[in-house]
Amino acid sequence: MHLVLASNSPRRRELLAQAGFSFTVRPAHIPEDPQAGEDPVSYVVRLARAKAQAVFDALDREPGEESSPRADRVVLGADTTVTIDNQILGKPSDAADAARMLALLSGRTHRVVTGVALASASGIEVAAEMTGVRFYTLSEAEIAAYIATGEPMDKAGAYAIQGRAARWIPRITGDYSNVVGLPLALVATMLESARTPGA
């Protein structure tokens, strides 16, 4: 099986490599805006599916080793968001947006949701993983200092659990790797099923 990761996320690359998977990287470029009335799970599953399918189809159109043999190719797409009060908190647009998100998360438990999709010659499989994350109460000064580091700016929900924000998270309920950006146990289960069709 030739696994292709449809993401440019260094965190997803690190997680897959850490878990012992061999893969190549081919980022997908699709619009990531939520649709009107779309709930967080539907949103991430839709994007994961679109990313996996877009890369699978693009490789079909290209000559070379990556696109052959088609029957062995599996493309992994994923999308992660943070949600609280059923709001979708994607990557902040600026510092003020990051401050707004962190203030929403302060002192509360939110959910991190990742949609996962595997596209192959036999079709596409999708699933989602959800993890609860508890935050300590943050002061305005703590939020401002964190934003000044630049760490929140390319992260869903404006924080990285594997970074400086770890000091504010006393507990999680569920899969830690999901909060980083890729639920490894779910991905491993899906890939095992892809290796043994009909099982």
C-alpha positions in Angstrom: 0.0 0.0 0.0 1.3 3.4 -0.9 0.0 6.0 1.7 -0.2 9.6 0.6 -0.9 12.3 3.3 -3.1 15.1 1.8 -1.8 17.7 4.2 1.1 20.1 4.7 0.7 20.0 8.5 4.1 19.3 10.1 2.2 18.0 13.2 0.3 15.4 11.1 3.6 14.4 9.4 5.3 14.0 12.8 2.4 11.9 14.2 2.3 9.5 11.3 6.0 9.1 11.3 6.1 8.6 15.0 3.5 5.8 14.7 5.8 4.0 12.2 3.9 4.7 8.9 5.7 5.2 5.6 4.1 7.8 3.4 4.6 10.7 1.0 3.1 14.1 1.3 0.9 15.8 -1.3 -1.0 18.8 0.2 -4.6 19.5 -0.8 -5.7 23.0 -1.6 -9.4 23.4 -1.1 -11.6 26.2 0.5 -12.0 25.6 4.2 -14.9 27.9 5.0 -17.8 26.4 6.9 -21.1 26.2 5.1 -24.2 27.9 6.5 -25.6 26.0 9.4 -22.9 23.3 9.2 -22.2 21.5 12.5 -18.5 20.9 13.5 -18.5 17.1 12.8 -20.1 17.5 9.3 -17.6 20.3 8.6 -14.4 18.4 9.3 -15.7 15.2 7.7 -16.6 17.2 4.5 -13.2 18.8 4.4 -11.3 15.6 5.0 -13.3 13.8 2.3 -12.6 16.7 -0.2 -8.9 16.8 0.6 -8.5 13.0 0.2 -10.5 12.9 -3.0 -8.8 15.9 -4.6 -5.4 14.5 -4.1 -6.4 11.0 -5.2 -7.9 12.4 -8.4 -4.9 14.7 -9.0 -2.5 11.8 -8.8 -4.6 10.0 -11.4 -3.8 12.8 -13.8 -0.1 12.8 -13.3 2.5 10.4 -14.7 5.2 9.0 -12.5 5.8 6.7 -9.5 3.2 8.4 -7.2 0.3 7.7 -9.5 1.1 4.1 -10.2 -0.1 1.6 -9.4 -3.5 3.1 -8.7 -4.8 0.0 -6.9 -2.2 0.4 -4.2 -2.7 4.1 -3.5 -4.5 5.3 -0.4 -4.8 9.0 0.3 -5.3 10.2 3.8 -7.2 13.5 4.3 -7.9 15.1 7.7 -9.2 18.3 9.1 -9.3 19.4 12.7 -11.4 22.0 14.4 -12.2 23.2 17.9 -15.8 23.7 19.0 -17.5 25.2 21.9 -21.2 26.1 22.2 -21.4 24.5 18.8 -19.3 27.2 17.3 -16.5 26.2 14.9 -13.2 27.8 15.9 -10.8 27.4 13.0 -7.4 29.2 12.7 -7.5 32.8 13.9 -7.5 35.5 11.3 -5.5 37.9 13.4 -4.4 38.5 17.0 -7.8 39.9 18.1 -9.5 36.8 16.7 -7.0 34.6 18.6 -7.8 36.5 21.8 -11.5 36.1 21.3 -11.1 32.3 20.9 -8.9 31.9 23.9 -11.3 33.9 26.0 -14.1 31.6 24.9 -12.1 28.5 26.0 -10.9 30.0 29.3 -12.1 28.1 32.3 -14.2 25.7 30.3 -14.2 22.3 28.5 -14.3 22.3 24.7 -14.2 19.6 22.1 -11.6 19.0 19.4 -13.0 17.2 16.4 -11.0 15.7 13.5 -12.5 14.3 10.4 -10.5 11.5 8.7 -11.0 10.2 5.1 -9.2 7.5 3.2 -9.6 7.6 -0.6 -8.6 4.5 -2.6 -9.4 2.8 -5.8 -12.4 1.1 -4.1 -13.9 4.3 -2.8 -13.7 6.6 0.2 -14.1 5.9 3.9 -14.8 8.6 6.4 -14.9 8.8 10.2 -14.5 11.4 13.0 -12.8 11.5 16.4 -13.7 13.8 19.3 -11.7 14.7 22.4 -12.7 16.9 25.4 -10.1 19.4 26.6 -10.3 21.4 29.8 -8.7 24.8 30.1 -7.7 26.7 33.3 -9.1 30.2 33.6 -6.8 32.6 31.7 -6.1 36.2 32.4 -6.0 38.8 29.7 -2.3 39.2 30.3 -1.7 35.5 29.9 -3.7 35.5 26.6 -1.8 38.5 25.3 1.6 37.0 26.2 0.7 33.7 24.5 -0.5 35.5 21.3 2.8 37.5 21.3 4.7 34.2 20.9 3.0 33.6 17.5 2.1 30.0 18.4 -1.7 30.4 18.2 -1.8 31.9 14.8 -1.9 28.8 12.6 -3.7 26.5 15.0 -7.5 25.7 15.2 -8.9 27.2 18.4 -5.7 29.4 18.7 -3.6 27.0 20.8 -1.3 24.1 20.5 -1.6 21.4 23.2 1.9 20.2 22.4 3.3 23.8 22.9 3.1 26.5 25.5 -0.7 26.0 26.0 0.0 22.6 27.7 0.4 24.4 31.0 -3.2 25.5 31.0 -4.7 22.1 30.2 -5.2 19.9 33.4 -7.1 17.1 31.7 -8.3 15.7 28.4 -11.0 13.1 27.8 -10.1 11.0 24.7 -7.3 10.7 22.2 -4.4 13.1 22.8 -3.1 12.8 19.2 -6.4 13.9 18.0 -5.9 17.3 19.8 -2.5 17.6 18.1 -4.1 17.1 14.7 -4.5 13.4 13.8 -6.2 10.6 15.8 -3.6 7.9 15.3 -5.6 5.0 16.7 -8.5 5.7 14.4 -6.2 6.2 11.4 -4.5 2.9 12.1 -7.8 1.0 12.3 -9.0 2.6 9.1 -5.7 1.7 7.3 -5.8 -1.9 8.5 -9.3 -2.2 7.1 -8.1 -0.7 3.8 -5.3 -3.4 3.7 -7.9 -6.1 4.1 -11.0 -5.2 2.0 -14.1 -7.0 3.0 -12.9 -7.8 6.4 
